[in-house]
Amino acid sequence: MEYSSGKSRNNSTKESSSNGDDDFFEDNDEENKGKIYSTQQWISVLKNDDIENTPTTDLIDSLRHGIPEDLRPMVWEFLTNVPSFKKKYGNNYYKELISKSSEYDGAIEKDLNRTYPNSECFEKGEGQAPLRNILRAYANLDPEVGYTQGMNYIVGHLVLILHPSNFVKSKYRYYDRYNDIWEENAFW
């Protein structure tokens, strides 16, 4: 079933603008527009590894425009500052978290087959082990929250985007070690 507000797409945009409600994705502030990074500029930002000195408007506008597919895992690692978490908790902390059972394991197992069942990644089962591990690690990291229904879709989306099968033919050396780190990076 398709839901409609009763307005055509063109009219709804005009009405929204005339009411002063700017489209969330439109940036009408010409003065504060950032530049949109090319692939080479993204690579430069990643090599400098300095999120604090990267202009926020440039990041926002570049993210809105889209991250080059081959660079998405590296940009994820950069934006979520994965190295700082690994430094804070230690390099083996994720492995420790997934090695411990959790009181939420039963609920997590129930939801594995329900998570994006029509997706090739989950249909073949490739995505289920990382999904299980990330959800278990989080449940052990924050037992007060643990695991709740719906977390599987959030993490499942990350698994779909960051799974190594998406980047097999990448020309970047980053991917030489990617198979070993992607799951943990998705967790952080």
Disulfide bonds with the S-S distance in Angstrom:
none
